[in-house]
Amino acid sequence: MLQYPDQQTVVDDLGDKFLRAFVQAVDAARADLTAFEQFKPEWFVNFSKRFVANFIHERMWDSMTRQVADHPDVTVVDDEPTRQIHYGTNYVVRFKRHASNLRIETFPTGGALAFWTNQAALPGLELVTLAMGYIWDTDLGEIGDAIMSFRDGKNKPVWSVTLKSRGGEAATEITWEPIDPQLPQLDLSEVAEERDEGTTDQP
């Protein structure tokens, strides 16, 4: 029977080590953004939204790739304009900022749109593309929770979960909580958000 992978299956497949590295990468990017703002607040206030998004992407990418460099199941693809992480043979991850309504942004190329169109498949034979990133608080200009979403189309989340490390920095276990995948009414404050975070998608 053709089906989508569920949250628990994906969390179990990726494992605590990989997901812990991801949560720590989001935490590191959050700390780096704060440090950057405190370093030159007079510069920071005039940075474009795209610049800030790119900075966050770079810090997340650097932290994550360093942490998983020796992971036996991970292959890192860093071939601009494409940046993605392969986990085993079934999962491909791209880092994406998520708006509060769970939207992500990408240039609408054929390759990018195809990437986010997951199709139901026989268990074990699927190629699952995941958006992993953070929820962006537009009003505060802050990085919120680490989030992972599975989509059937760029703005059609099938499910989304927030991820946290239990026990802080010394955590060895990841906990997750589902959030409503139904998109709310259009939030005009997010219409003008940047199109992508640090990279364009493959044409």
The 8 nearest C-alpha neighbors of each residue, nearest first, counted from 0:
[[1, 121, 2, 120, 122, 119, 3, 123],
 [2, 0, 120, 121, 119, 3, 122, 118],
 [1, 3, 119, 120, 0, 4, 121, 122],
 [2, 4, 119, 5, 120, 1, 118, 117],
 [5, 3, 8, 2, 9, 6, 122, 127],
 [4, 6, 8, 7, 3, 9, 158, 10],
 [7, 5, 9, 8, 10, 4, 158, 160],
 [6, 8, 10, 9, 5, 11, 4, 12],
 [7, 9, 11, 5, 6, 10, 12, 4],
 [8, 10, 12, 6, 11, 7, 13, 5],
 [11, 9, 7, 13, 8, 12, 14, 6],
 [10, 12, 14, 8, 9, 13, 7, 15],
 [13, 11, 9, 14, 10, 8, 7, 15],
 [14, 12, 10, 11, 17, 9, 18, 15],
 [15, 13, 11, 12, 16, 17, 10, 18],
 [14, 16, 18, 19, 17, 173, 172, 13],
 [17, 15, 19, 14, 18, 20, 171, 13],
 [18, 16, 20, 19, 15, 14, 13, 21],
 [19, 17, 21, 15, 20, 16, 22, 14],
 [18, 20, 22, 16, 21, 17, 15, 23],
 [21, 19, 23, 17, 18, 22, 63, 24],
 [20, 22, 18, 24, 19, 23, 63, 17],
 [23, 21, 19, 25, 24, 20, 145, 18],
 [22, 24, 26, 20, 21, 25, 27, 19],
 [25, 23, 21, 59, 27, 62, 63, 22],
 [24, 26, 28, 22, 23, 27, 59, 29],
 [25, 27, 23, 29, 24, 28, 22, 30],
 [28, 26, 24, 30, 29, 25, 23, 31],
 [29, 27, 31, 25, 58, 59, 30, 26],
 [28, 30, 26, 32, 27, 31, 142, 25],
 [31, 29, 27, 33, 28, 32, 34, 26],
 [32, 30, 28, 34, 33, 29, 35, 27],
 [33, 31, 35, 29, 34, 30, 28, 36],
 [32, 34, 36, 30, 31, 35, 37, 29],
 [35, 33, 31, 37, 32, 36, 38, 30],
 [36, 34, 32, 38, 33, 37, 31, 39],
 [37, 35, 40, 33, 34, 38, 43, 39],
 [36, 38, 34, 35, 40, 39, 33, 43],
 [37, 39, 35, 36, 34, 40, 33, 43],
 [40, 38, 42, 41, 37, 36, 43, 35],
 [41, 39, 43, 36, 42, 37, 44, 38],
 [40, 42, 39, 43, 44, 45, 36, 38],
 [43, 41, 40, 39, 44, 45, 46, 36],
 [42, 44, 40, 46, 45, 36, 41, 39],
 [43, 45, 42, 41, 46, 40, 36, 47],
 [46, 44, 43, 42, 47, 41, 40, 48],
 [47, 45, 43, 44, 50, 48, 42, 51],
 [48, 46, 50, 49, 45, 51, 44, 52],
 [47, 49, 51, 50, 52, 193, 46, 192],
 [48, 50, 52, 193, 47, 51, 53, 196],
 [49, 51, 53, 47, 52, 48, 54, 46],
 [50, 52, 54, 48, 53, 49, 55, 47],
 [53, 51, 49, 196, 55, 54, 50, 48],
 [54, 52, 197, 196, 56, 50, 51, 55],
 [55, 53, 51, 57, 56, 52, 50, 58],
 [56, 54, 52, 58, 53, 57, 28, 59],
 [55, 57, 53, 59, 197, 54, 58, 196],
 [58, 56, 60, 54, 55, 59, 61, 53],
 [57, 59, 28, 61, 55, 60, 56, 62],
 [60, 58, 24, 56, 62, 28, 57, 61],
 [59, 61, 57, 63, 58, 62, 64, 56],
 [62, 60, 58, 64, 59, 63, 57, 65],
 [63, 61, 24, 59, 65, 60, 64, 58],
 [62, 64, 66, 60, 24, 65, 61, 21],
 [63, 65, 67, 66, 61, 68, 62, 60],
 [66, 64, 68, 62, 63, 67, 61, 60],
 [65, 67, 63, 64, 68, 20, 62, 69],
 [68, 66, 70, 64, 69, 65, 63, 73],
 [69, 67, 65, 64, 70, 66, 73, 75],
 [70, 68, 67, 71, 66, 73, 65, 72],
 [69, 71, 67, 73, 72, 68, 66, 17],
 [72, 70, 73, 69, 74, 68, 67, 87],
 [73, 71, 87, 86, 70, 74, 85, 88],
 [74, 72, 86, 70, 85, 71, 87, 75],
 [75, 73, 85, 84, 76, 86, 72, 87],
 [74, 76, 84, 77, 85, 83, 73, 64],
 [77, 75, 83, 82, 84, 78, 74, 81],
 [78, 76, 82, 79, 81, 75, 83, 80],
 [79, 77, 81, 76, 80, 82, 83, 75],
 [80, 78, 81, 77, 82, 198, 199, 201],
 [79, 81, 199, 198, 78, 200, 201, 82],
 [82, 80, 79, 78, 201, 200, 77, 83],
 [83, 81, 77, 76, 78, 79, 80, 93],
 [82, 84, 93, 76, 92, 75, 81, 85],
 [83, 85, 75, 92, 91, 74, 76, 86],
 [86, 84, 91, 74, 73, 90, 87, 92],
 [87, 85, 73, 90, 72, 91, 88, 84],
 [86, 88, 72, 89, 85, 73, 90, 74],
 [87, 89, 90, 86, 85, 126, 91, 72],
 [88, 90, 126, 87, 127, 125, 86, 91],
 [91, 89, 127, 86, 85, 128, 126, 88],
 [90, 92, 85, 128, 84, 129, 86, 127],
 [93, 91, 129, 84, 83, 128, 130, 85],
 [92, 94, 83, 130, 131, 95, 129, 84],
 [95, 93, 131, 132, 130, 92, 96, 56],
 [96, 94, 132, 130, 131, 97, 93, 103],
 [95, 97, 132, 133, 103, 134, 135, 98],
 [98, 96, 134, 103, 101, 102, 133, 135],
 [97, 99, 101, 102, 100, 135, 134, 103],
 [98, 100, 101, 134, 97, 135, 136, 102],
 [99, 101, 98, 182, 102, 183, 186, 97],
 [102, 100, 98, 97, 99, 103, 182, 180],
 [103, 101, 98, 154, 97, 100, 104, 99],
 [102, 104, 97, 96, 95, 98, 101, 154],
 [103, 105, 194, 195, 102, 106, 193, 95],
 [106, 104, 195, 194, 107, 200, 103, 199],
 [105, 107, 108, 199, 194, 200, 111, 104],
 [108, 106, 105, 112, 111, 109, 110, 200],
 [109, 107, 111, 202, 110, 106, 112, 200],
 [108, 110, 112, 111, 113, 202, 107, 201],
 [109, 111, 202, 113, 108, 112, 201, 114],
 [112, 110, 114, 108, 113, 200, 109, 201],
 [111, 113, 109, 114, 115, 110, 107, 108],
 [112, 114, 110, 116, 111, 115, 109, 152],
 [115, 113, 111, 112, 116, 110, 128, 117],
 [114, 116, 152, 153, 113, 112, 117, 150],
 [117, 115, 152, 151, 113, 114, 118, 112],
 [118, 116, 151, 115, 150, 127, 128, 119],
 [117, 119, 120, 116, 151, 3, 125, 2],
 [118, 120, 2, 3, 1, 117, 121, 125],
 [121, 119, 1, 125, 2, 118, 122, 124],
 [120, 122, 1, 124, 0, 123, 125, 2],
 [123, 121, 124, 120, 125, 2, 1, 4],
 [122, 124, 125, 121, 89, 120, 126, 88],
 [125, 123, 121, 122, 120, 126, 89, 88],
 [124, 126, 120, 123, 127, 89, 121, 122],
 [127, 125, 89, 90, 128, 124, 88, 91],
 [126, 128, 90, 89, 125, 91, 129, 117],
 [129, 127, 91, 90, 92, 115, 126, 117],
 [130, 128, 92, 149, 148, 131, 91, 127],
 [131, 129, 148, 93, 147, 95, 94, 92],
 [132, 130, 147, 94, 146, 95, 129, 93],
 [131, 133, 95, 94, 96, 146, 145, 147],
 [132, 134, 145, 146, 96, 144, 97, 143],
 [133, 135, 97, 143, 144, 98, 96, 142],
 [134, 136, 142, 98, 143, 137, 97, 141],
 [137, 135, 141, 140, 139, 138, 142, 143],
 [136, 138, 140, 139, 135, 189, 141, 188],
 [137, 139, 136, 140, 141, 188, 135, 189],
 [140, 138, 141, 136, 137, 135, 142, 143],
 [141, 139, 137, 136, 138, 142, 135, 48],
 [142, 140, 136, 139, 135, 143, 137, 29],
 [141, 143, 135, 29, 134, 136, 133, 144],
 [142, 144, 134, 135, 133, 141, 136, 145],
 [145, 143, 133, 134, 146, 161, 142, 162],
 [144, 146, 133, 162, 161, 132, 22, 25],
 [147, 145, 161, 133, 132, 160, 131, 162],
 [148, 146, 131, 160, 130, 159, 161, 132],
 [147, 149, 159, 130, 158, 129, 160, 150],
 [148, 150, 129, 158, 157, 156, 159, 130],
 [151, 149, 156, 157, 152, 155, 115, 117],
 [150, 152, 116, 117, 155, 115, 156, 157],
 [153, 151, 116, 115, 155, 150, 154, 112],
 [154, 152, 115, 155, 150, 112, 103, 151],
 [153, 155, 102, 152, 156, 103, 150, 101],
 [156, 154, 152, 151, 150, 153, 157, 180],
 [157, 155, 150, 158, 180, 149, 154, 151],
 [158, 156, 150, 149, 180, 155, 151, 159],
 [157, 159, 180, 156, 149, 148, 160, 150],
 [160, 158, 148, 178, 147, 177, 180, 149],
 [161, 159, 177, 176, 147, 178, 146, 175],
 [160, 162, 146, 176, 175, 145, 144, 147],
 [163, 161, 175, 145, 174, 146, 160, 176],
 [162, 164, 174, 173, 165, 175, 22, 161],
 [165, 163, 173, 170, 167, 172, 166, 174],
 [164, 166, 170, 172, 167, 173, 163, 174],
 [165, 167, 170, 169, 164, 168, 171, 172],
 [168, 166, 170, 169, 165, 164, 163, 171],
 [167, 169, 170, 166, 164, 23, 165, 171],
 [170, 168, 167, 166, 171, 165, 164, 172],
 [171, 169, 166, 165, 167, 168, 164, 172],
 [170, 172, 169, 173, 15, 165, 164, 19],
 [173, 171, 170, 165, 15, 164, 174, 19],
 [174, 172, 164, 15, 163, 165, 19, 175],
 [173, 175, 163, 162, 164, 165, 172, 176],
 [176, 174, 162, 161, 160, 163, 173, 177],
 [175, 177, 160, 161, 178, 162, 174, 159],
 [178, 176, 160, 159, 161, 175, 179, 158],
 [179, 177, 160, 159, 180, 176, 161, 158],
 [178, 180, 181, 177, 159, 158, 182, 160],
 [181, 179, 158, 156, 159, 178, 157, 182],
 [182, 180, 179, 183, 156, 100, 155, 101],
 [181, 183, 100, 180, 184, 101, 179, 102],
 [184, 182, 100, 181, 185, 186, 101, 99],
 [185, 183, 186, 182, 100, 187, 181, 99],
 [184, 186, 187, 183, 100, 190, 182, 189],
 [185, 187, 188, 189, 184, 190, 100, 183],
 [188, 186, 190, 189, 185, 191, 184, 192],
 [187, 189, 186, 190, 191, 137, 192, 138],
 [188, 190, 187, 192, 191, 186, 137, 98],
 [191, 189, 187, 192, 188, 186, 185, 193],
 [192, 190, 189, 193, 188, 187, 194, 48],
 [191, 193, 189, 190, 194, 48, 49, 188],
 [192, 194, 49, 195, 48, 191, 104, 196],
 [195, 193, 104, 105, 106, 192, 196, 49],
 [194, 196, 105, 104, 193, 198, 197, 199],
 [197, 195, 53, 52, 56, 198, 95, 96],
 [196, 198, 53, 56, 195, 57, 52, 199],
 [199, 197, 80, 196, 195, 200, 81, 82],
 [198, 200, 80, 106, 195, 81, 201, 105],
 [201, 199, 111, 81, 80, 202, 198, 106],
 [200, 202, 81, 110, 111, 80, 199, 108],
 [201, 110, 108, 109, 200, 111, 199, 107]]
